[in-house]
Amino acid sequence: MSKYVREVDSIQGLRNTPTSDAAAAHVRTPTGKSGVFVPFDSDPFGNGDDGAVALEGPSGWWVRKPAVEEGRANPLWWGLSESASGATNAAALQSAIDFAQKQPVFEDKRGTVRVPQGKYEIGTRVDILANVDLVGSATYKPSDFSMTMFLLEGEAYCDINVDVSDVKFTGVVLLLDSGETDNEYAPGPNTPTQYKLEARSRRSQGTCVRYHQNGDGAVTFVHGTVFSSGFETVFDLHSEATSGGFVNGNEFRGEHWNPDRYVLQRGPGPSNGNNFRAQVQPSSDSLEIWKQESNAEASDNIMMGRFWDPQKLSNTPFRLEGAGRKNTVVQASEVYGPSDVSGSSGGVISLNGNYISAFSAAFSQTSKPFEPNVPVQVEGKIRVFDPDGSLFASFEARQPGGGVLMSYGTTGAGNARIRNETNGDNVFVIDGNFTDQYKLEEGGQLSHPELTSPPSNPDDGDLAYADGSGWDPGSGEGFYGYEAGTWVKL
């Protein structure tokens, strides 16, 4: 065999070149099919002459060097091109992924599909198969604006960039679906399922990532990092099965700009123990940060991060509608909004010592912060504001066995109660018609600010401190108790 590298002008020219003529051949074409081939006595992949990685010559086979030596595939070999149709590009990507997974030379290694820089249109869904890494510096866009662009199988990995911002996209960028794969998404013998995604969409359009479970399969222990802009929903967790399957124990991280909704959890199946860690910047068109539909069996999920400017949201930032659930919200900073934590069917929230603020407009029938008579475990500060932004009421809450309940009615007529759940007694009440009359200070001390006017709508047993000038109930400055319609000095 010659020790020289043979220069060849085309794939067909290489087919006409005997393998004994050179130690290697360099195909130089204006297309992506150029590259270095090495001689083999037989087809090492068993796929025949595919015109991409293995070519049959007059004597022996020519095989792409990166494919046979590294288990690496380049979809340009199958015809991927910035000028090609979406159907051609999708087929080229899929062929490269299929090759990277199935080639037998590297049974103990993961196949890698590395896509070069460029903008590529894809017209049908591309399935990223188990034990394959899809990476590179390419940007993908869809031909069909309602399509699902990529399916990620269990034990697969991808690092991809998608831009659908110049179209009216209504589809899904990345799908994880236990009903469409032979294996569950649990950690396997090689590596857990992971992905990194950068995706841009118009506001209020399309889903960035969807986890879908049906039957007895599971989508679990997947680690995803997403940087997104736009989209109607960033993460959609849809667990359909009521027995056997689940969407549990997944990790979500990233930064998100102007989504309508960051997380949506749907049932009737379980989606429990998922961790969400993110920075989210909503726009004036955004709806909410986190929504659990009423049929979602969703418990023990943790929402952590910094959620900027929730006053821009048109709905309650955290809408947990599943009855009897326990989930956690950990704020990185003080949160403001039209109302902060909603449990319209009994959602339970642990605030873990962080600020939760709400506007008194939240006490309207259409936007209520807490379902009456459903305990909400709180350890931290509750601050309620009037619609104009002025402080309406403030108290500290540290009662591991108790709960905070919000009643609601007309604007400004609600009240907040700290209740002892053991015996049902009210420990402390803030009436919606009072103006910061009482404050429960840290350590449980109750302070009474000097009042220059009498409290409105007092109840028997209420206490107040009169300043003696602006408000003098009759005996000058001091403490008064309300009894039988009269303020009596103590």
N, C-alpha and C positions, 0 to 999 in steps of 0.2 A: 504494500500500500504506500502511496506517496505521502510524504510528510508535509505537503503544501496545502494551503487553503485554496480551493477552487472558487473563482468568482462566476456567478451565474446570474443571468438577467431576469429570470422568471421562475415561477413554480414548475411550469411545464418543462423548462430547460433543465431543472434539477431532476425531474423524472427521467430524463433522457441521459443522465450522467451516471456512469457506473460507480459504485461505491469504492472500487479499487483505485480510482483515479486520484483521490485526495484524502487527507486525514480529516478534512472538514470542508464544507461548502458554505459560501456566503451568497445568499440570494439578495440581489439588489433590485427592488422594484419600487415604483412611486407609491405603492399602497402599504398598508400596515402588515402585509404578509411577508415582508423582508425579514431576514434574520440568519442566524448560523445554525446549520444542520450537521449532524455527525452520522457516520455510517453504522448500520446494524445488519446482522445476518438475517434477522426476522423482525416482524412487527412486535415491539416490546409491550405495546398497549393492548393488542388484540382487537383494535377497532377498525383495522383496514386502512386503506388510503383515504384519508378524510380531507386532503388538500390543506390541512392546517398544521398538524403536529407530526404526521407520519406520511411519507411519500414512498411509493414502491418504484425503485429504479430498475434498470436492465438486469442488475445482479445485486440483490440485497435491498436494504431500506435506508432512507434518509430520515432522521428524526431530529426534531428541534432540541438543541442543546439545553436551554433553560428548562424545558418540560421534563426531559429525562434525567437531568442532573439535580434539579432543585424542586421538582414537583410544582413549578410555577406556570401559570397560564396567563396569556395576554389575549383579551378578546379581539384585539386588532387582527390576530391570526385568522379569526373566523369572519372578518369583514366589518367589525365595528368601525364607524366613521361618523364624524360630525355632519357630513352631507348625506348619510344613508337614511333610509326610512326608519320609522319607529319599529316596524316589524323586523327589519334586518338587524337592527341594533339589539333588540331584545333577544332574538335568536342567537346572536353572536355571544352575548353575555351568558345566556343559558348554556350554550355549548362549552364555553370556557369553564363555567362552574361544574357542569357535568363531568368534564375531563378531570378537573382538579380533584373531584371526589372519587372518581372511579378508577383512575389509573393505578395499576397494581404494583408499580415499582416502589411506591412509597406508602405501603400499608400502615407503617407505624408513625407516619408524619401527617400533618395537616396540609392539604393543598391550598395554594394561595392564588387568587386571581387579582392581579394588580392592573388597574385601568389607568392609562396615561391621562394627563391633563387634557381637558376639552369639554365641550357641552354636547351631550348626547341625548337625543330623543328616544324614548322607548314606548312601544305601542301595545305590548302585552305584559302581564305580570312576570317578573323574574323571581325564581325561587332560589334563595340562598341555602344550599343544602348543608346537612350536618358535616362537621369536620372540614369545612371550607371557610377561608377568610376572604371576604371581598373588600379590597382596600384600593387606595389610589387617590389621585387628586382630581378626579372627574366630577362634573356636575350633571345631574340627570333632570330631565323634564318629560312630562307625559304627552303622548299623542291623543289619548282618550282622557278627557278631563274628569270623568267619573270613575276611572279605573283604580284598582289597587296596584301600586307600583312594584312593591317588593314584599315577598313572604320570607320571613326568617325562621328556619327550622331550629329545633333543639340542637345544642352543641355547635351551632354556627356562630360566626362573628362577622360583623360588617362595620366599616367606617366610611360612610357615604354622605354626599352633599346633594340636596335636592332643591330645585327652585321652581315653584309653581306660581310665583307672584304675578306673572304677566298673563295668566289665564283665570277663568272662573272655575277653579278646581273644587269638585264636590266629592272626591274619592278619598282614599287612604294612602298615605305615603308608605308606611311600614306596618305589616300585619304579622302577628304571632298567633297562630291558630292551632290548638291542640287537635281539632277535628280533621285537619288536613295533613298531618304528619304521622308517621308510624311510631314515633317515640314521644314521650312527654318531655316537657322543658325542664325537667329536673337535672341536677348536675350529673354528668355521665363520666365515663372513664377518661376522657380527654380534658375537657374544660367546660365550665358552665356556659350557658348561652349569654352572649354579651353583644352590645351594639353601641355605636356612637353615630349620631345623626345630626347634621346641620340642615335645617329646612326652613324655607321662606314661602309664605303664602299671602294672599290678600286677607284682610280682616274678614272674619265671619265666614270663612270658606274652608271646607275640607277638614279631615282629621289627620293629625300628624302621626300618631302611633295608636294602634288598636290591639288590645289583648282579647282574644275571643276563645271561649271554652264552651264545648258542648259534649254531651256524652260523659264518659268516665275519665276522660283525659284531663290533664292539668297543665296550666302555665304557671310555673313556679321557679323561684330562685334565678330569675333573669335580672341581669344588671344592665340598665340603659342610661346613657347620658345623651341629652338632647339640648340643642341650642336652636330655638325656634323664633320665628316672627310671623305674626298673623295667626290664621287657623281659627276655625270655630271651636274645636276641642284639641288640646295638645295630647292628653292621654285618655283613651276611652277603654275602660275595663268592663267587658261584657261577659258575665258568667251566666250561661243559660241553664246548665244542668242543675237539678235540685237534689241530686244524690250522686256521690262518687267523685265528680270532678270539681275543680276550683281554680281560682286565680289568686294565689296566696304567696306571701313571702318574697315579693319582688322589690327591687330597689330602683328608684327613679331619681335622677339628678339632672341639673342643668339650669339654664337661664331662658326666660320666655318673655317676649315683647308683644304686647297688644293682642293676646288671645281673647276670644269671647269667654272661654272657660279653660282653666288649667287641667282639672281632673274631673272626669265623669265616671261614676260607678253604677253599673246596671245589673239587675238580677234576672231571674229569681235565684240564681245560684250564688255560692259564696265567693267573696273576694276579701280576704282577711289578711291582716298582718303585713300589709304593704307599707313601705317607707317612701315618703315623698320629700325631697330636699331640693329647694329651688329658690331663685329670685324671680319674681313675677312683676312685670310692669303692665298694668292694664291701661286701656284707652277709654275714652268716653263711650265707645261702642261695646265695651266688655260687659259681660253678665255677672259672673261670679268666679271665685277661685276654685271652690270644691263643691261638687254636687253629688250626693248619693240619692238615687231615686228611691221612692217609697218601697219598691219591691226588691231592693238590693239587700242581700244578706251580707252586710259589710261591717266588720268589727275589728278592733285592735289595729286599725290603720293609724299611721303617724304622719302628720303634716308639719314639716319644719321649714323655716326659711324666712325670707324678708319679702313681704307683699306690699309693694309700693302703691300709694294713692288709691286705696280701695273706695274712697269717696266718689271715684269715677264710675264705680260699678252700679248697674241699674238694679241688681238683685242683692240679697244678702250674700256677703262674701263666702260664708261656709254654710251651705244648705244641706244638712244631713237629715234626710227625711225617713230613714229606716227606723221603725219603732224598736226600742229596747237595745240599741247598739251602744257600744262604748268605743270612741275614737279619741285621738289626741291631737290638739293643735298647739304647737310651740312657736310663738312669735319671736322673731329676732328684734322687733321694735314695736313701738306703740302703733295700734291699728285704729283707723277711723273708718266709718262707713255709715250708710243709712241704717244698718243694723248688722251686728257682727256674727252672731252665732245663732243659727236657726235650727230648731228641731220641730218642724210643724207636725210630725207624727211621733215625736218622742226621742229624737237623737240625743245622746249623752256626750258631753264634751269635757275633757280635762284640760284646763288652761295652764297648769304648771307654773304658776307664779308670774305670768306675764300679763301685760295690759290688754284689756278688751274694752273698747269704747263703743258707744252707740248713740244715735240721735233719738230724741224722744218721738220723732215721727215714726220710729219703728214700732210704736205701740198701736198703730192703726191695725184694723182687721186684716188688711192685705199684706202686711209685713210685720210679723210678730217675732221677737227675738227668741222666746222660749215657749214651748207648749205648757199651758197651765198644769200644775200638779205633777210635772215630770221633773225629777231632780237633775240638776246640772252641777257636777262636782267642780268647785272652783277654789283655787288657791292663788290669790293675787288681787289686783285692783280692778274694780268695776267703775267705770266713769260714764255717766249718761249725760248727753248734751241736748240742748234745745236745737231746733232747726237752724237758728241763727248762729250757732256755734258757741253760745254761752253755756257755762257749766250748769247743769240741771241737778245733778246729785253725784256724790262720790262716797265710796266706802271701801274698806279693806275686807277681804273675805279669806279666812283661814279656818276652815271647819271640815276636817277629813271625813267626819261622819254626817255632815249636813249637806244642804243643797241651796242653790239660789233659784228662786222662781220668779218669773216676770208675768204679771197679768197685763192685759192690754184692753184698750177700748178706744175712745177718741184720742186724738193727738194731745199729749200732755197729761192724760188722765190715768196713766198706768202707775204701777208701783212695783217695787222690788222687795222681796222678803228673804231673809236668811232664816231657814227653818231647821229645827232639830228633827232629823228624820226618825229618831228613835221614838219620840212621843208625839211628834207632829206640831209641837209648840213653835210659834214664831219667836225667834231670838231678836230680830231687828227688822224694822219696816221703814222703807222710804216711800212716802206717798207721792204720787205724780203731781199733786197740786202744791207740794211744798217746794221751796226754793233753797236747796242745800241746807235744810234745817239741821239735819243730823249727820254726823260723820263717825263711822266706826274706825278708829285709828289703829295703827299697827300695835299688836299686843292685846287687842281686844278692848282698849279704853274708849269710852263713849264721851265725845266732847259736844258741847252745846254753844254755838256762837251767839253773841249778843244780837238780839233781834230788835229792830226799830219799828216793826209792825207785827201784828199778831199773825200766827200761821193760819192758813185757810183750811177749812174742813177738818178741824181737830177731832180726835176721838177720846173718850174717857181713858185716863191713864197716861196721856201724852205729857211730856215734860218740855219746858222751854225756859230760856233765860231772857228776861225783859231788860232793856237798857234803862228803863225808868223815865225816859224823856220822849223819844219817838213813839215808844209803846210803854204805857204804864197801866197795867191791869187794875191798879188801885192801891198798891202798897209799895210803890217805888221799884228800884232796881233789885233784881234777884231772881231765884228759881220759882217757877209756878207750875202747878199741876192742873190738868184739865179734868173737871168732874161735874157731871150733870149740867153741862152748858156754861160753866163758869171757870175762869182761871183763878186758882186759889194759891196764895203764896205759901211756900213750904218753910 
